[in-house]
Amino acid sequence: MVDLEKAPGAARPGETAQQAGQGEPARRADAEGCLAVAIRIPVRIVVLVLVVPVRMVWDALVVAGRFLRDTVLRPVGRALAWLGRALFVWPLVGLWRYVLVPLAKGVGWLGHVLLVVPAAWLYRWVLTPVGHGLAWFLTRVGAVLAAIGRGLYAGLAWLGRYLLVVPAGWLYRWLLTPVGHGLAWCGRGLVWCGRQVARGAGLVVTGIGFVLYWTVRVLLVLPALAVWRWVLAPLGRVLAVVGREVADALGHAWRIAGHLSLAVGRFLGTLLRWTVAEPARWAYRSVLTPVGHAVRDTVLRPLAEAGRGAGRATRQALATARLTVRQARADVRRMLFGEPAEPNPVDRREPSAVEARTLGSSTTALTKD
């Protein structure tokens, strides 16, 4: 019998082996071991139980801190800033602007008048001529001293050549050079002997070092390598898995605790709203507002109207009293000093209505005969 069923890994006609294998689920390269799976659930449960109270306390502290910042710390800070400006900044600015700056300008002007101007005058009319004179004198004296110095230098150079240089050259050529060649030959012999001794000592040290190397390798390095490979490395991998799972559990627990804290906060907010805010709003809207309007319409508004009427009457009485006093004072002045003299009219040289020039009249410069 012919098997018509297709094998799981077999390719259909017209398909390649790569296309046929795409239907199988790909295997993760970083597949987790049984240790990570076994540790994950208990660790996450324990961490969640420990983190939820901490997160709720943290969120409560954050809310309390924001409320304290907005209601207490910020106004107190603004008041302290204003008080600091009023007590320190503004007095210092006034002291700087109205005391120190004018005083410094006065001291600067006084120093300029008492020090700078006399110093400039002294430099221009006293020190500069004296300096030019000293420079001229020193130039002449220097020329004379330079001529004398050149003569002395030539004499001393001749004496030094024949008293020091020529004997030193003879001593170097006929005495020091042969002695130096002899010492150099002796030194080369000593260097050859030292090289032979050093080569022998190097062979001895190399042998000792080879023995010590293998001794240390066998006694220390190989056991330490075995302990690292078979004990510390597996233990480190286990601790790394445990630490990673604990860190992941802390992250998940912190996020879950945040959601729980948000839900609890919303529940408490809704509870406060329906137990405190809504009754207070209903009492304000349904009780206090009508009572306030009634008090305003029946008591406060009539009192305000009466107060405004009394104010108007008082102002009218005061105006009448001022007018009466002014008229009485004018009558007394008239009885004592007589009527005031009429002021003479001032000619402002303005044309009257009849004499004013217009474009249609015949008195303009263009139409006048």
Secondary structure, 3 states (H helix, E strand, C coil): CCCCCCCCCCCCCCCCHHHHHHHCCCCCCCCCCHHHHHHHHHHHHHHHHHHHHHHHHHHHHHHHHHHHHHHHHHHHHHHHHHHHHHHHHHHHHHHHHHHHHHHHHHHHHHHHHHHHHHHHHHHHHHHHHHHHHHHHHHHHHHHHHHHHHHHHHHHHHHHHHHHHHHHHHHHHHHHHHHHHHHHHHHHHHHHHHHHHHHHHHHHHHHHHHHHHHHHHHHHHHHHHHHHHHHHHHHHHHHHHHHHHHHHHHHHHHHHHHHHHHHHHHHHHHHHHHHHHHHHHHHHHHHHHHHHHHHHHHHHHHHHHHHHHHHHHHHHHHHHHHHHHHHHHHHHHHHHHHCCCCCCCCCCCCCCCCCCCCCCCCCCCCCCCC
